Amino acid sequence: MTLIQQFTLPNMAVDFIFHPKDHKFIVMDADGVIYIYSLPDGDQLAKIAQHKNNPSYVDLALNPTGLLAISYVSGIDIWDTNTVKRVQQFKMGAESIEWFPDGTRLLLCNSGYGTDIGANIRILDTKTGNITHRYRYNKAIDGIQAVTIHPDGSQFIIGGSLYDSQVILYNISQETPANILQLTRGAGIIALCFLSHTDIAILSEYGHLQHWDITNQTTHVLFEPQRYTADKQIHFSIDHIATMTQNAQYIAYGKQIEWPFNHPIRGTPYAAIHLASIKSQQNIAIFELHAETLSALSISPDNRWMLSGDFEGQVGLWRLPPIMKI
């Protein structure tokens, strides 16, 4: 639980990606500017700012060869993070994207929110530029916040946002959903993990981690952080921003301000990041760097590193405890 590097961006970080093989990580800030850094020394290698967009309408996905897909409302750009050159452009946008394990196909997801056509989910073959599959969901989803593909490429799951907390499972060979789980509304899905073909870990806003047993159509809570009150007189609540490891064995969570935004929290424990073991249900480490509320968290695929960002643009790179290494 060692702080390796810290630096400050012109604006707050809203997304982090670790390169699965190369020693790099990628950061997107609230202006839609993308930075590439070396790991673990934190040197800035490149900056992609040609298409500054509101990051609420931008999604990133990185494949094993280092191709970074950047999805905007109006299209998708693919950049080679090694040469820092744009190598492909497609005139089709998506709210959420994810690479298939083969590194040549992209899953494109649009919620259909505000329309009468329902959600629009497609597979793009980046070699040919053709849409190879289309999937139907007859109602619009109020935003898609999480997309995950099974490691063997045979299934994918999508998770809805705050007002439509659904988890929808598709088999690649079928255009209609194989299964749908409706969770309690009010907490959007922020991460999903296949534990097997019939078991899924679901991380929702505020750090609630659940297990969905598809065979038996049951769910149970794996981990649930406590909620805190900083000032009982004004009922000031601080909720959680969270991330989990790819095997859903560990969860990192910190405090994210709900209301009021201008309440003073500098120097308080509410800005700390907690790392918990799902098996023991105990915190195994606490990370203290940020004096402002958190804006983003991410753990590397090998469980060795964690990135954290706050509302003032400060970013921390952490070395995680050795017991977590895969």
PyMOL commands that set and color helices and strands:
alter all, ss='L'
color gray80, all
select helices_A, chain A and resi 55-57+205-207+269-271+322-324
alter helices_A, ss='H'
color red, helices_A
select strands_A, chain A and resi 2-8+13-18+24-29+34-38+44-48+59-62+67-71+76-80+85-90+96-99+105-110+119-125+130-137+144-149+155-160+166-171+179-182+189-194+199-204+208-213+218-223+228-231+236-244+250-259+273-277+282-287+294-299+305-310+314-319
alter strands_A, ss='S'
color yellow, strands_A
deselect
rebuild
show_as cartoon
